[in-house]
Amino acid sequence: MKKVTFIKLFFLILLLIGQLCYANMASPLRKGTMTASAFSSHDIDILNEKIFLKTDNKFETAFFRIDYFIRSNTSGIQIPLLFYAKDFKGDFKIWVDKQPVHLLDIPNEYIVSKESPLEKFSNSLDTPTQNLDAGTVEFFWEKKHGYIYPLKDLKYFETNLTQGNHHIRVEYVANVWKDISGWVKEYSFRYSLSPAKKWKSFGSLEITLDASDFNSKLSTTLGQQDSGQLNNIATWSFSKLPDEYFEVIYKPEISALAKFLIRLSPFGLTLIFSLLTLLFHFLSIRKYRLKFPEKKNPWVLNAGSIVLPFIILIFYIYSFTIIDNSIGNEAGKYHGYTFLVVLLYPIIMPIYWLFVWLLDKIFVFFISKEVAR
């Protein structure tokens, strides 16, 4: 009964440690600039959105230029669009019909008042997770993972619009995102299209990527381009939203050795090391047995069975470093709490000892048969 209780307690401790470590692991995603399509007033029809981005030669920043071609159904001072922009580099510049305007923070009274100018955005903001009453908005910069932000984080501008067509331009420089969850770091620029789902109308979307200054291979989540080349200038055209967000992605090339070790994995490396360790241990026992075939408990068997399983577990931890070193500076190095594998020692050691003990018995049996002849 005590043995059963001990085993239950042991596994409960393992579970608690695992949950604690999972809760305290930092996110592998290092966020860069977070920007999105604008939220639209219900007095505005967005006829066309054009997104142009140009990466620098190191893929550290990208220049974004977004053009909105809109039609206003009313005349006068109004707030046509709401923006979300965070962690950009330098200034976030806006022009309305080639005239510069200044972004403003949304006043608290605009959020709490029922007669707020933001009421004209109620259709654009009203979804189960994003509404004026809750005071939150949602954006997507990851697959199936929305980020919730307070409504007060949005920016606005006021301008005098006549009824008819107008042109709004936005420019800024974005900082790169970095994902270290894989063996190799992955860099990207991201743009959320999710607010466009709630536009009063959606005319068309055109995205142009200029990667002519960057000499390495890129990929995107936009599918096949309609014209151009990804390593130069490429263009996509859409009559409906391609997704809730898009990425321009750079994943550094690594050596053939690094690729081989990644395919082999820490488990594979440890398996090879374990087989070599077992062979070394067996040869040591064999050498000892040839001298002392009658010994009941050879020290080389017992000592190796205690020490070598621990060395194998330590090697498993170090195998992550071996693979990281083969990758070099672009290694993600996000492996979690690999040292917890040593908690398996009380389970692995008796199994290893039993296996080696059986090998020793088989070897002694054959030695005795040889002596009997």
C-alpha positions, -999 to +999 in steps of 0.1 A: +000+000+000+029+024+009+045+015-025+014+024-044+011+057-025+047+066-032+043+060-070+011+081-070+029+109-051+059+107-075+038+111-106+018+139-090+050+158-083+060+153-119+027+166-131+028+197-109+064+205-119+054+201-156+024+224-153+045+250-133+072+250-159+047+252-188+031+282-171+064+300-167+079+294-201+083+326-220+066+330-254+088+320-283+074+349-304+092+382-302+067+406-315+077+434-340+055+461-353+017+454-350-004+472-376-037+464-393-062+475-418-082+504-406-117+502-390-142+520-412-170+544-403-204+534-417-204+567-436-174+554-457-171+529-485-136+516-489-133+511-527-097+498-527-068+491-503-033+490-516-005+477-494+031+482-504+060+470-483+098+471-490+122+452-469+157+465-460+188+446-470+191+429-436+154+420-432+153+440-399+128+467-410+103+472-437+088+504-451+049+501-454+027+524-475-010+517-473-034+536-496-071+537-490-094+549-518-127+557-501-160+573-509-177+595-483-215+595-482-216+627-462-198+661-460-183+678-430-159+672-401-158+634-394-137+605-383-135+582-414-110+555-401-096+541-368-061+527-368-041+503-346-003+507-348+022+497-322+059+494-319+067+509-352+100+527-360+099+565-363+067+583-372+033+570-383+024+594-411-011+600-426-022+621-455-058+628-466-059+639-502-022+647-500-026+669-469-009+656-437-030+650-407-021+640-371-031+609-353-048+614-319-055+592-289-091+583-285-105+604-256-120+584-228-154+602-232-156+589-268-155+553-253-180+557-226-205+581-242-235+568-261-234+598-284-197+593-292-184+598-328-173+562-325-210+551-328-205+554-365-180+525-362-205+502-343-210+479-372-173+477-379-164+469-342-194+448-333-185+411-331-188+385-302-152+393-290-149+429-302-175+455-294-180+490-280-197+479-248-168+457-238-143+483-249-121+459-268-109+451-303-094+420-317-066+415-343-049+385-358-012+382-363-011+344-358-031+315-372-063+311-353-051+333-324-066+367-318-051+394-297-075+415-276-067+452-270-086+480-253-105+503-276-085+532-262-054+518-280-068+528-313-058+560-330-080+584-349-079+617-369-106+642-377-108+658-411-132+677-433-144+655-461-167+664-489-191+639-503-174+618-529-141+600-535-110+606-514-075+592-509-059+584-475-023+573-473-005+558-444+033+554-441+055+539-414+086+517-409+079+483-393+102+463-370+106+426-377+089+398-358+111+369-346+098+333-339+123+311-320+100+282-315+117+260-341+153+248-344+160+278-367+148+314-361+121+326-384+117+363-392+086+379-405+067+411-411+030+408-403-001+428-411-036+421-398-064+422-424-091+412-399-107+447-394-116+446-432-141+418-425-164+444-410-161+471-437-193+484-451-180+473-485-149+456-498-138+466-532-104+451-538-070+445-522-037+448-538-004+438-520+030+446-535+062+433-519+095+448-529+124+426-517+149+438-543+173+450-515+173+416-498+193+388-513+179+357-495+149+335-502+116+347-489+081+332-486+046+345-478+012+333-467-004+349-497-001+321-521+012+324-557+018+360-567-001+374-597+030+390-612+067+395-605+091+375-584+095+371-546+132+379-547+124+411-565+090+428-568+058+407-565+022+417-566-010+400-554-046+411-562-077+400-543-114+406-546-119+392-511-098+388-480-072+361-484-070+355-447-072+374-414-035+384-417-005+379-439+032+374-434+064+379-453+088+353-440+125+348-440+140+315-427+178+315-428+196+287-447+216+262-425+244+237-433+238+202-445+252+189-412+227+210-392+198+197-414+210+161-408+212+165-370+178+182-369+163+152-388+182+129-364+167+148-334+180+148-298+163+114-293+181+099-323+215+113-311+208+099-276+198+065-290+231+063-308+250+074-278+231+049-256+239+020-280+276+029-279+274+033-241+258-001-238+284-017-261+312-002-239+296-014-208+291-049-221+327-052-233+338-040-199+317-067-182+329-093-207+365-085-199+358-087-162+339-120-166+368-136-185+389-131-155+363-137-128+335-159-142+324-170-107+317-136-092+281-131-083+278-094-082+306-079-104+313-043-095+316-032-131+280-043-138+266-025-107+287+007-110+279+010-147+242+004-142+241+033-117+263+058-135+257+052-172+219+058-173+225+092-156+252+100-182+228+091-210+201+115-196+228+142-194+238+136-230+201+140-240+201+175-225+235+183-241+223+170-275+201+201-279+233+222-276+251+200-302+223+207-327+222+244-318+260+248-323+257+231-357+231+257-367+251+287-354+238+322-347+204+315-362+195+287-337+162+292-320+174+277-287+139+275-274+138+240-258+120+244-226+131+227-194+150+198-209+168+192-175+136+177-162+145+146-181+167+136-151+135+129-132+132+098-153+164+084-138+145+063-110+126+046-139+154+042-164+181+030-141+164-002-128+153-011-164+189-006-176+203-025-147+179-055-154+188-055-191+226-055-184+221-081-157+204-104-182+232-099-207+257-108-180+238-140-171+237-150-208+274-143-211+282-163-179+261-192-193+282-194-225+314-191-205+304-220-183+296-241-213+330-234-228+347-244-195+326-276-194+340-287-227 
